[in-house]
Amino acid sequence: MAQQSLTSPSLDSADGLAARKSIRIRWVLVALLVIGGVVNYLDRATLSVANTTITDEFGLSATEMGLLLAAFSWPYAIANLPAGYLVDRFGPKRMYAWAAGLWSLMTMVTAAAHSFGLLYAGRVALGITESPFFTASLKVNERWFAKNERALPVSIVNTGSQIANAIAPPLLTALLLTSGWRGMFVTVGALGIVVMLVWLRIYRDPTLREQALIKGEEAAQAAAEARATSAGQQAGWGALFRQRNTYFMMLGAFGIFYTVWVYLTWLPSYLETSRGFSLSQTGWLSSLPYLCGILGVLFGGLLSGRLIRRGFSAVSSRKVPIVGGAVLAAAAVLPVAYVESTPLAIALLSLGYFAAQVPTGCLWTLASDIAEPHQVASLGAIQNFGGFLGAALAPMVTGAILDATGNNYTLVFLVGGALLLVGALSYQFFVKERRA
């Protein structure tokens, strides 16, 4: 916690002690956001785990499954734009609660689908309803943590998705084998309803006195004014499209997210079809790269925080993990295309996913460093929009490549590695420490 915040002269000793105790709730909120992230990503992972089962039941080609796997991502990308504005406008409590309730309902409804079209519609609805989650999380972080503190809590929140990715293959495979893919969808959807109810019960915004302790009196007053402005006017996210940083953040996120979503949507199928593992074996092996991803997210946040303490600027401290992680991920993913040894391929995939997740928390924190306080969620959402355009293309392009090459993954890994380098170059050379 910043020393300035702890010694704010406007707080007398009794009030200061009470405020210091009261802001401990922020770590409870971080923990709840982690749990929400786990449930959020379990919903997304259901289709990937049930990939081959649903393909057989509905008689789908790889291209058709690619379209189905992408059905979540493109509406999610588009919906991020209004979601960011709505979070800035209405606050994280209401928007996150609505999102969690609706995405859980959509997951359970999808379990009743009996055609490709209904499955597709269910995934589109899931993408739209999940869009406010990370922007709401970023807004919570901006309100409850000072700038020099944010990298770690943002990274911790982002471990929720990686925890889900790690436990999803064995957990969801077990549900799939015991209750079928429809029962799996219903069970995961019900978890989200529980998360929504707990969030409504626990979450609150910090008081002005708590903000004074966290950020100092001047920062707290600025945040209050920004909140009042956003309550009466549009947050002005359209103005962000007139800033060059915005476009290169979108491009950089596109390159990184593309490869991450190749992992998230096609890794189980790759292990089954190219490496010859059974469905139950795939459930456990798929979790190895995702376990490494948890460490990657935490490493990126810790590295960024350490760089700030050593005197680096906030933006530079975010860019080092973002660029370094993307380059290392490319170096690990590209050789997989030519590796015959299965253990070595899994080791490279695990290293690649670790490195690809190092930028995750820092991407979101970078948005809070560059944007004005009343536009933090908006810029984060726009960057996420660019990223999920890549995420939407990844499963479709992969499916098309597999159909064209007879399920050969060589070009899949080459494209993913190249786009990781595009992402690294975009952040390194074109994202500057300016709002212009």
N, C-alpha and C positions, 0 to 999 in steps of 0.2 A: 504494500500500500504506500502511496506517495507520502513523504514526510510532510510536505506542505499541507496535505489533508489532515494529518493527525494533529497539527499544531495550529489549526485555524483560529485566529484570535477572537472570532465572533462566538465561539462556543465556550461557555463556562465549563468548569470541570465536571459538574454533575451532568449537565446536558451532553457534554462530550463523551462521558463514559456510557451514558444510555444510548447515544447514537452509535458508538463503536460496537456495542452489543447488538443493536438492532440491524446493522448492516451485515451481520453474519448470515442473514437469510439469503444473501446473494449466492453463497455457495450451495445452499439448498436448491435454489433456482437452477443453478448450473447442473446439479445432479439430476433434477427433474427433466431438464432439457436433454441430458444424455439419454435418459430412459426414453423420452419422446423420440429421440433420434434412432434408437434401437428399434422401436416399434415402427417408425416411419419407414426405415429401410427393410425391415422384415416384409412389410407390405409390398415394397418394390421387388423384393427377391423371389416372391412366390412363383412368378411365371418362369424365371430363369431355372429354378430348381425343378419345376414341373415341365420343363422344356420338352424332353423326349416323350414323356407320358402324354402330354397334350398333343404333340405332333402325331403320335400314333393314333390317338382317339379321333382326331379331326382330319387325319390324312393330309397334313400340311407339308409343303416343300420347305427347304431351308430359307428361300426368299420370303415365303409367306410367314414363317416364324420370325424372320428378321423384321418384317413389317409389324408383327404383333409385339415384339420386344421393344420396338421404337414407338409404339402407340402411347406409351407413358411420357416419353421424353419431349416430343415436340410440343404438345399442349402445355407441359410443365414449363418449358422454356418461354413460351409466349405468355403464359399466365403469370410468370415472375414479374413482368412489367407492371401490371395493375396491382399485383400483390405487394410489391415494394411500396408503392404509393399508399395503398390501403393501410399497411402497417404503420407508415409514417403518419397517416391521417387519424387512424382510430386506436393505435397503440397495440402492443403485443398481446395483452391479455385476451381481448375479444377475438382478434384475428387468429391467434393460435388455437383457441378453444373451438371456434367454428371450423377451422381447417382439420383438426384432429377428429372431430365428430363426423365430418363429411367424408374424409378419406377412409375412415373405418367402415362407414356405411357402404361406400362404393366397393370396398374389398369384399364385404359379405354378399352384396348383391351380385357381384361378378361370379360367385360360386354357383349361381343358378343358370349361367349361360350355357346354351346348347348349340351354338353356332359360332363360326369365326367372327361374324359381324357383331354379335353381342359381346364376345370376349374383347374385341377391339374397342367397342364403345365403353366397356367397363374400365379398360386401361387408360383411355383418354380422360374419362372422368376422374380417375385416380390421380393422373398427372396434374389436372387443374386444381383439385382440392388439396394436394400436398404442397403446392407452390408457396404458401406463406410461411412454411416452417422455418427455414434457415434465415429468412429476412426478419422474422419475429425474434429468433434467437439472437441475431446481430443487434437488434434494437434493445433487447434486454441487456446485452453486454455493454452497449454504449451508455445506457442509463445507470448501470450499477458498477462500472469499473472506469478508472481513469485511463488515459491513453497509454501510459507506460505500463499498465497492468494487463491490457486486453489480450495480448497474444496467447497467454496460457489458458484463460477461461474459454476463449473462442476455440482453441485447439482441443481442449477437453470436451467441449460440446460436440465437436466434429468427430471425436472418437466414438460417439454413439453410432454413427453410420458404419464405422469400421468394426465395432463390436458385433453389430447386426450382420455384416458381411461375413464375419468369422464364424458366428454361431448358426447362421442361416442354413448352410449346406447340411450339417448333421441334424440340426433341429427340425428344419422343414422337410428333410428327406424322411426322418422318422415319422412325422405327421403324415407325409404323403403315403408311406408304406402302410400305416395303421388306419388312416381314415380317408384316404383318397385325396386327390388334389382339391376337391370341393370342400371337404372337411378342413383341410389345411387353410384355405382362404377364410373360412368362417372363424376359425380359432384366432388367427392373426388379427382379423378385423375387430373381434371382441376386445382384444388387448388395448386397442386404440381408444375405445370408449372409456375404459378405466383411466387411461392417461388424461383424457379430456376432463373428467370429473375431478381428479386430483389437482390439475392445473387451475381450474376455476376456484378451488378451495384455497389454494396456497398463494398464488401469484399476487403481487401488488407492486406498484411503482415506488421508487424511493421518494421520501419526503424531501423538501428543500433543505432541511437541516442535514439529512443523510447525504444529499448531494454535495453540500458544503464540506462535509467531512471527507467524502470520496475525492472530490475534484477541487475544492477550494470555493470560497464564496463567489468569486467572479465567474468561474466556470458553471457553478450551479445556477447563477442568475441567467447566464447565457442560455443554458439548457432550458430553463423555464420559459424564457422569451421565445426560443425556437419552438417549444411545444405549443405555446399559445398561438404562434404564427401558423403552425401546421394545423391547428384546430380550426382556424378561421379561414385559411386559404389553402390552395393546392400546394403540395410539397414541391412542385416545380421540377419533377424528374425529367420532363421534356427538355429543360435547359441543359441537363447533363449530356445530351446528345450533341451539344455544340462544343463539347470539350474533347480534345484529342485523346486524353488519357482514357476516356470511356471506351473508345473503339479498340484501343490496343489491349485494354483489360479484357474486353470481350473476345478478341482474337486469341490472346494468350490462354484464356480459360477454355476456349474451343479446342485448342490443340491438346491440352492436358486432359480435359474431360472425355474427349473422344476415346483415348486409350483406356482410361479407367472404366468406361462403359463397355468396351470390348470384354474386359475381365468380368464385369458384373452380369453381362447377358450371355456370353458364350463360353466361359471357362468350364462349367460342368459338361457341356456338350463336347468341348474339345477333349477333355479327359476321357470321355466315354468313346468317342468316335475315332480319335487319332491316337490315343494312348492305350485303349483297350481295357479300361477299368469298368467294373460293374456299377450300377446305380448306387448301391450302398457304399462301395469304396469311393466313388466320386464325392459323395456327401462329406466324407472326412478329408479327402485330399484337397478339395476346393477351399477348405477353411484355412489351409496353411498360408497362402498369400494374403488372405484377409487378416489373419492374426498379425502378420508382419505390417499390414496397413495401420493397425492400431498404434504400433510403435512409431511408424512414420509420422502420423499426425502429431503425436506428442513430441517427437524429436523436433519437428519444425517449429512448434510453439515455444519450446524451451530454447532452441537456438536463437530464434528471433528475440526473445526476452533478454537473453544474455548479450546479444549484440547491442541492444538499446542501453543496457547497463554499462557497456563499455564505451558509450558515447556516439554510436552510430545514429543517424537520423531514423525516425520511425519508418519511413518509406524504404530506405536502404536495408533496414533490418528485416523487412518483409521480403524484399526481392532476393536476398541471398538464399533463403530456403526454397523459394519458389523456383528460381532459375537453376540452382544446384540440384534440386530434387528432380526437375524435369529432364535435365541432361543425364543424370545417373540412371533414371528410368529408361531413357532411350538406349543407353549403353547396355542395359540388361535385356530389354525386350527384343532388340534387333537380332541378336545371335540365336534366339529361340527358333527362328525360321530354319536354321541349318543344323540344329542339335538333334542327334539321334538318341542319345542317352536320356531315358525318362527321368531319372533322379536329377540330372543336371538341368533338364528343361524346367522341372518344378522348382529347383533352386533359383534359376534365373527369373522365372515368373514371380517367385516370392520376393526376390530383391527388387524386381521392377515395380511390383505393387507397393512395397515399402517406400521406394523413392517417389513414386507417383503421388503418394499420400502426404509426403513431407510438405508440399505447398498448401494443403487444403485449408488449415486454419488461418494461414497467413494471407491467403487470397481474400478471405472475408475481413480480416483485420485491416488489410490494405485499403479496402473500401471505406472503413470507418476513419482511417487516417487522412484520406484525400477528400472525402465529402464533408460538406457543412453538416452540423448536428441534425438539422431537420431533413437531410437528404441521405443519411447513412443507409437506411434500409433500401432506399431507391437505387443508389449506386450499387449496393451489394446485389440487388435483384437484377439490375441490368447486366452486370458481370456474369451472374449466374445464368441469365438468358443466353448470353453468348456461349457459355460452357455447355448448356444443355441443347443448343443446336448441334454441337459436336456429339453429345450423348445420344441425340435422336438419330444422327446419321450412322453412328457406329454399328448398331445391330443390323440396320438395313444394308449398309455397304458390305458388312461381313457376310450376311446371308447371301447376297448376290455373288460375292467372290467364291463362296463355298459351292454354290450351284454351278458356277462357271468352271471351277477347277476340280470338281469331283471331291469336295470336302478336304481340299489341301489348304492348310493354314499359313503357308509361307508368306503370301502377299498380305495376309491379315496382319502379321507381325511387322512387316516392313512398313506398311502404311501407318500403323500405330506409332512405331518408333520415329518416323519422319515428322508426324504431327506433334509429338512431344518436343522435338527440337524447334518447331515453329513457335510453340507456346513459350519456350525458354527465351528465344530471340525477341519475341514481342515484349515480354516484361523487362528484359535486360536493357534494351536499347530505346524503347519508345514510351515506357511509362515513367513519367518524371514527377518530381516533387513540386507539383503545381496544380492549381485548379483551373487549367486553361487548355 
